[in-house]
Amino acid sequence: MTIDQLMATLESRGVSLFLKGDSLRYRAPNGALTGELKQQVAEHRQKIVAQLKGPVATEPSSVGKKCGRFDIKYWVDQPPIGGRIRTHCGKCGRFIGYRPENLT
């Protein structure tokens, strides 16, 4: 299973992956994260963490400044991968979320 297939499968099952510090964490409905999916996440952990971290804002004035999650004027979309668009904040670099490509 590729990382894009894994992320799509997790999303379809209601599983959210996120970072807390350097730790990869998840939220999921009961039974949504099977043993096989946990194994796949473990195998792709480094790629998932890199994808969740995403590019960081490069403006010196914006480093370390946090902004509101709903301050959409700073949102930056990455090119679609596997039918999903990843969005992050161009001001602070914070991960905003994923959305299906066909909703743009």
C-alpha positions, 0 to 999 in steps of 0.5 A: 500500500502506498502512503497516498492509498494509506492516507485515503483509507484512513480518511475514509474510516474517520482516522485523523493523524496529527503530530504532538511534538514529534510524536505521531498521534491519531483519533479514530472511531472504535474499530476503525484502526485495524491491526493491519492499518496500524502496521501500515502506519508504522511502516510509513511513519517517517513519510507520514510525519514529513507529510504532516510537518509540510513546508515551513514558512520562510519569512523571518517575520512570520517564524514563531508567530501563530495565527488563527486556524480560520484565518484563511487569507494565509492558507496555502494549498499544495498540488493534489496528491492521490485526489487530496489537497493538503493545506497549511498556513503560509504565515506560521507553517501549521498544518490546516488539513486535507480536502478532496480535490474535487471540492475546489 
